């Protein structure tokens, strides 16, 4: 039985990752794998964007990840901490059987984090490759990936990945003039926000302030989004109750799956934007305490909008 790639990606997205510099050329990007004896035993035909034909003799195994670009795209280099959209085919090296694939028709593409701690062998294969590339990988020594794909923990996976697109790593829009009286936001070099709450009463209505104005695609109702965010409680300790930055990777979700204030703040905003959002209790968690968020809390988020799709 095939295990949907989305299952693997959903599990990975719940784990911790790390953010880095913005996309660009390969300078400063450290590849984590190279071609080797195992990749040389695999034949792949077909062009980027279409389903590949993959042939190799059953019994292929490797103890580490080997990879090579079968064709090199003209897009930006994939850097650690980014999230990327891919098409893929994955085979059991032992049997030669197809165990997983996407449609290669523009639908059902997973967005995955490029992080060694979460998607070890896949990250080793794709880090420092260019968007638009087709990459062959033979992944061994990755117990987590092998078992998630329904194989024995010592199994080897033969995979072909098309790197379709890469999301931003941080908001890159034009900085905006921010009115007085709002929480103060200071950004670290990597984009991580620090939030200082004023010593005033919390607003009682949803407040959305544009800190950076992006020029990318607009987030539609019911859309999927990729964002970085940090959240604090108004009047709390000032410590973040949740942050994708400290987890290490952007969050991917459908806007209908989050609290109303968060959803409404995102819809209509452009990719590349950074927004400051103040969410009153009736559009957040209300009278219900959630984790380390007290009941009846007003929430403050800084959100970087990095990508969107329907």
N, C-alpha and C positions, 0 to 999 in steps of 0.2 A: 504493500500500500504506500502510495506517495504521501509524504508529509509536506504540507504547503509551506513554501518559503516564508509566507507571512507569519506562520507559527514560530519559526526560528527567529524572525526579526522582532516579533512582539516580545519574545522572551529576552532578546538582547537589549531591547530598548528600555527594559526595566532595570538594567544594570548600570554601573557607573562607567563613564568615559572621560576624555580630556580634550579641550579646545586648543587650537594653535593659530598660526598666522593665516591671513587671507589667501585665496587661491592665486597662483601666479605661475612663474616658470619653475623648473625643477631645482633651481638653486636652493640649497638648504633642506631639501627633502631627501630622507635616507631610505632607499629601497630595503625591503625586508626579505626579499627572496630573489633568486635568479633561476635561469633555466638549468637543466641537468639531465642525467641519464633517463629519468622517468618521463619528462616532458618530450624528450626526443622519440619516445616510443608511441606517442599519440599523434594521429593524423586528424586534422580538422579542415573541412572545406565549407565554403559559404561565406557570404559577405556580412559585415557589420549590419545589424538591424534585421537580419533574417535568421531563421532557425539553422544552426550549424549541423553538419553531419560529422559525427565524431566516431573514430574507429581506433581500437587498440586491442591487444590480446588480453584476455582474462588472466587474472593473477598479477596484475600490475600493482606494485606497492612502493611506498616511500616512507621514510621515517621523519621527513620534514617537508615543508612546502617548497615546491619548485614552481616557477612561473615564467612566462614570456609573453610579450605583446605580439599577437599574430598580425595585427594592423594597428598603427598608431594614429590616434585622433589628433585634431588640431586644437582641442579645447585645453582648458587650464589643467594643471597638475592636481591630482587628488592628494590632499594633505591630511595628516593625522588629525582626528577630531571633526572632520567634515562628515556630512551625510550625503550619500549619493544614491541615485536611482539607477537600477540595473535590470537587464535581462540576463537569464542564466539557464544553463543546463548542467545538471550534476549526475555523475555516474558512479556506480560501485566499482572500484578498481578490481575487486576480486572476481566479480561475475561479468562485468561489462554492461550490466543492465542500467537503463535510465532510472534514476530514483526521484528526480525532481526537475521541474522546468517551469519557466514562465512562457507566456504565449508568443512573445516576440511580435506582437501586433499593436503595441502601445497601451495595452490594458494590463492591469494586475501587476504592474512593476513594483517591487518592494523598494522602500527607501531604507538603506542600511547605514549604520555608523561605521566609520573607518577607525577602529580602535582595537588594538591588539589584545586588550583584556576581555573584550566582549566577543569579537568574531576573529579569533586568532588567525587561523589559516587563510580565511578570506581576506582579512586585512593585510596579511603578508603578501598576498598575491596582487592586491589592488593599490596599495599605497605607492605613490609616486608615478602611477600610470596617468595618462592623459584622458580627459573626457573625450569620448568618441572612439576609444580603443576597444579592440576585441582581445581578450586576455585568456590564455590557456593556463590552467593551474592543475598541478597534482599535489593534493593536500594529504600529508601523512603526519602522524604524531599529534593530532588534534582530537583528543577523546571527546570533548564536548560537542564539536561539530559532527563527528562520526555518529555518536549516539543520538543526537537530535535528528539526524537523517535516517535513523533506523538501522544503523550498522553496528557491528561489534566495535568496542572502544578502540581497538587497534586497526580499524578499517582505514582504507585509503579512498579518497574521493577524487575523481577526475572531473574538472569543471571548465566550462567556457563561460566567460562573463563579457557582456557588452556594457560598457560604462556610458549610460545615456546622458546623464546630467549630474551636476553637483550643485548643492545649495551653498549659499553664502555661509561664512563662519561667524560673521557678526554684521550688524546693521551698517550699511555704507551710505545712507542717505545724507542729505544736506542738513547740518545742524540748524535748529529753529530757535527763535527767541521764546523763552519760557516765562510765563507770568510769575509775579511774586506770590508768595504764600503757599506754594506747593512744596512737596518733599524735594529735597536737593539730591541730585544724582551726580556722582563722580565716577568716571570710568577708569578702570585699570588699562594698561597697555593692550592686554588681550581682549578687552571689551567687557570684562566682568564689571557689573555696576555695584556701587555702594550707595545705599539709600539712607538719607537722614530725614526723619520725620519732624516737622515743626511742632512746637509746644502749643498747639491749638486744638480746638475741638475738631473731630473728624467730620468731613462732609457727609451729608445724608443722601446724596444722589450720586449715581455713577459719573465719574469724571475721567475723561480720556484726553491726554495732552500729547501732542506730537513733539518728540524730542529731536528726531531726525526724520526727514521726509524722503522716502524712497521713491523710485521711479519704475519699479518692477510690476509684475502682475498683481492685480487686486484680489484680495481674499474674498471669495464669494460665499454666500450662505451655503451651509452644508459641505464646505470644502474641507480638504485635508490640508494641514499646515505643518511646517517645520519652524520651530521657534527656539530661541534661548530666552530664559526668564529667570528672574529672582523675585521672591515674594517676602514681604515683612508685614507684621501686624501694626496698624496705627496705634500708638501708645504702648507698644510692647517694649521688649528689650533692645530692639534694633537688630537682633540677629535674624538672619533669613530662616523662615520655616521650611522653605523649599527653594532649590535653585538648580537649574540644569547646568549652570556653569561649574558648580562644585561637584556635580555628578560627572561632568566632563564631556557631555555631548548634547547637541540639540534634542529637543523632544518632538516627536512626530505623532499627530493625533488628528481626529476629525473634530471640527469646532462644535459639533453637537454633543460631544462627549465630555465637555468641561462645564464649570459653573456658569450661569447665565451672564454675569458681568464680564467674565473673561472672554466668552464667546462674542458678546456684543461689541467688545473693544476691538476684536480682531477683524470682524467682517467689515469690508469696505476699506481696509488699510492696504497699502502697497508693500510688496516685498522690498526690503532694504530699509524700511522704516523702523524706528524705535519709538515706543510709546510708553508713557507713564500712566498707569491705570489705578484709580482708587475705586474700590468695590465695597459698597455698603453691605451690611449683613443680609438684607433681603435679596440681594443678587449674588451672594456668596454662599456661606454655609449656615446662615440664619442662627437659630438658637441651638444648633447642634455643634458640640465640640468635635473637632476633627484632628486627630493626631496631636501635634503641639500647637494647634490653633484653638484658642478659647472660644466658647460660645459667644455669639453676638459680636464677632470681630469685624472691624473694617480692614480690608486687605489692600495692600499697596504692591503693585507689580511694575517692574520695568521689563518690557518684552521687546526683543529683537525679532523681526519677522524675516525669516531666511528663505522660505520657499512655500509654494502652495500648488495644489493640484485638485482636480475634481474627482 
